[in-house]
Amino acid sequence: MPPVFAWGFSSTRGRLGYNSLMADHSDGYPPMITAVDQMEPAPRRVRAVLGGRVVVDTVRAVYLWEWPPYPQYYLPVEDIAAGVLVDENHELKDRRGRARRFGLRFGDAVRPKAAKVYTEDSLPGLAGLVRFEWEALDAWYEEDEQIFVHPRNPYARVDALRSARHVRIELDGVPLAESSAPVLLFETGLPTRYYLDRTQVNYDALEHSGTVTQCPYKGRTTDYWSVRTPITTYPDLAWSYSFPTPAVQAIAGLVCFYNEKVDIHVDGHPLRRPITPFSGRQR
């Protein structure tokens, strides 16, 4: 069945017809639409750990979109454990206003240039909020679930749906995988990802690597593979999550390849390689 589009709908782009919609979404998937510097309350308890101690604990976090794909947390300075912030006596000015730079210290854990606290001379609502470098803390939690890389975007969806589409993946003419029972992962702002059963993957063309990456929506990868062809070896083109987050449990143990770096055919039709932030670097 062909896709069904609403010819008139309300959005931040206004009312679009089918032709203008398709021109606007030439990659075939919806983009992120949040404005830069948009601020919204985060209705989740946010905690962060340093040196084995919870040093951030707040129900007053604020989302601020520094760029459209996802926000960062800005946190009330009063909700940071006493004595953890170390004033480095350095003033900063960025597009959001003026701030003072702080390091972090707890026990043996010392993290310089880890945070900035905004002053009154900044965007409305930003004064008195702390912006941490994400990796300066050992772990972050929303409620009691650990999150990775950055806060989850409240305006993004990630759905893992079983499908009967026929998917064939190859590179430099070498077949890599083929399945008529994939799981399709739809993540706002990114192309559809095709997760295939391990029994349908050509491991003769793969080489396991020690790479581990993290995703705020899917969790931590457990496997990565490079691809060998007669032309060269392409590092880290496929990955798997053995223990993904509950929301995408359907991809557990399945293998996915970068759309951006391999050739994919769906129901006999070749897909154009999309251009995304992952086109030129590892996931």
N, C-alpha and C positions, 0 to 999 in steps of 0.2 A: 504494500500500500504506500503511495507517495506521501510525503510529509504534508501536513495541513497547517496553513498559516492564517493567522487572523489579519485581515486586510486593514483593519483600523484598530488601534489599541493605544492606551495611554502609557507613556513612558517619559523619561527625561529627554528623549529625542522628539517628543511630540507624536503626532499621528502619522504613521508611515504606511504606504502601500507596499504590496509585495515586491515590486521592482526596486524601490528605494531601500527596502529592508535588506534585500539580498545584496545590493551594492554596498550597503553599510557593513554587512557581515560577510565579506567576501571569503573569509576563512571557514565559514560554515559552522561557527559556534559563537555564542553571545560573549561579548567582551565585558570586562569590569566597567562599571559606570559611576563609581563613587568619586566625588570631587576631591582633589588634593586639598589637605588641611581641613576637611570636614571632621567635626568632633561630635561624638555621641556617647552617652553613658553606657558602660558595660555592666549588664545585670548579673554578673558572675563573681563569685568570690575568687580572687586572684592571689596566689601565694608564690613565693620564690625562695629558694634555698641557697645558702652559702655556707660552706664548711660544715655541713651537717645540721645547720640551724635554719629555721624559717625566719628570714629577715624582712620579708615583705608579706603582709597579710591585710587585704583590703576588700571591702565590698563597694568601694567608691572609685574604681578604676574608670578611666576615660579612654575610649578609642580615638585615635587621631590618624587619619590616612595621610601618610607621608608620600605615598604614590598609590595609584588606583587599585592594584591587586590585593593589598591587604593593609590593615592598620597596625600601629604599634600601641602598646599600653603607655599611658601617662598616668602617674600614680600620686596621690596626695603625700607630701613629704611627711605628714604626721603619722602615716601608716607604715613608715620604715622604722625598723628596730633602732632604738637609741644607741648612738655610738658607732653605728656601722658606716654611715656616710662620713668621709674624710674630706674636708674642704681643701682643695688644691690651690686656692687663692688665684684663680684664673677666670677671667670673664670672657664669655663668648658672645658672638652675635651671629645669628643665622636668619633665614627668611621668616622665622616664626617669632623672633624677638631676641631679647637679651637673656643670658643665663649664666650661672656660675657652675664651674666644673668641679665634680667630686670624684674621689676614688672610693673603694669599698675595702673594709677591713673587718674580719672576724677571725680571731685565733690566728692560725698560720695562713689563712687565706687572705691575700692582698691583691686587689685588682685596681691598678691605676687607670685614670681616665674612663671610669666605668659609668658615669652618670652626669646629667646636667639638670639643674633646678632652675626653672624659669622665673623671672622677676616680673614686676608689674609692667615693665616695658616690653610686652609681648602680646600675642594674639589674645583677644578676649576669652577669659576662662582658663588660660594657661598658667597664670601666675601661681606659684606654690606647688606645681606639679613636677614630678621627677620623670625623666626619660632615661631608662637604663639601656646600655648596650646588652643585647640579649645574651650573648655568650659570657658576660661578666658574672652571671649567676649560674650555679651548678645545675639547677632544674627549675622549671616553671610548672604551675598547676592551675587549671581552671576547675573549681570545686575540688574533687579528689582525683581528677584524671590528669596525668602528665601531658603537657603539650610541648611541641618541638618547633624550632625555627622562628616562629612568630605567632601572634594571636590568630585564632581562626576568624575569618571574615564573616560577620553576621549576615552579609548580603550574598554570600556564596553558597552553592549547593555542591555536594559530592554524592552521586548516586551510582551504585554498582548493580547493573541489571543483566540477568542472564539473557542470552540471545541465540537465535538460530541462524544468524548471518554467517556466510562462508568467508573466512578470513585467511588470506595467504600472505606470508611475509618473506621477503628475500632481500639480498644485497649483493651487488655485483654478479647477479645471476645465480647465486647460491641460495637454495631454499633454506629458510631458517625455522619456519613453523607454519602449520596449516590446521584449521579447525572449523567445524560447523557448529560448535557449541561454546563460543567464547563468552566471557563476561565483559560487558562494555562499561567503562567507567567514565561518567560524565562529570567534569569538574568545571565550574564557572570560570571562564577566561582562558581555558586550555582546550586543545583538540581532544576528541574522544580517544581514550586509551583502550587498547584491545588486550585483554588478559586471557592467556591460553593455557590449557592443561599441560603439565610437564611431559605427558606421554606424546604430545603432538609437537614437540620441539626437537629440532635436529641438533643434538648435543655434539655431533662430530664437528660442527662449525663453531662451537662455543668454547670459551676458556674461562673458567671460574676465576674471579678476582676477589681481593679482600676488601673492596670498597663497601662502605656502609654510609647510607644517607638517611635523612629524616624528613618527614612531611607532617605538618600540623594536622592534616585531615586523615592520613592513612597510617601514621606511626613510623617505625624504624624498619628499614629494609634488612632482610636476613641473607640475601644473596645478590650478587652482581655477576654479570658475564660480559666478557669482550667477545667480539665476532672476528673470526679468521676467514678470509677469502683469498683466492689466488693473488689478489692485488696487494693486500696489506692486512694488518690487524687493527680493528677499530676498538678502542678501549671503552668498556662500560656502556654497552648499548642496550642491555637487557637487565631487568631486576625482578625481584620477587619479595613479597611480604608474607612470611609464614604466620605471623601473628598480628594482623592489621587491627585497626580500631574497630569496635563493634559495628559502626555505621556502614563499613564496607567489608564485612566479613566474607562476602561472596568471592573476594579476590584472594583469599588465603591460599598460599602455596602455588598460585598461578604465576605465569611468566609474561612480562610485558616488554615490548621493544619501543624505543623512541620513534614516534611517527616522523620526527624531524630528520632522522638519520638512516632510516631504512625505507624500502619500497613495500607498500601495503596495498593489497587488492581486497576489496570488500564486494562480495557477490559478483565477482568478475570485473569490477571497475577499479582502475588504479586511482589511488588517492594522491593528490598533490602534497608534497612535503610542506608542512606549515612552517612559518617563521614564528618562533616564540622565544622567550628568554632562555630556553634550554637548547636552542639550536647550536650554540657554539661552546657549551660547557657542560659539565656533568650535572646530573640531576641532584 
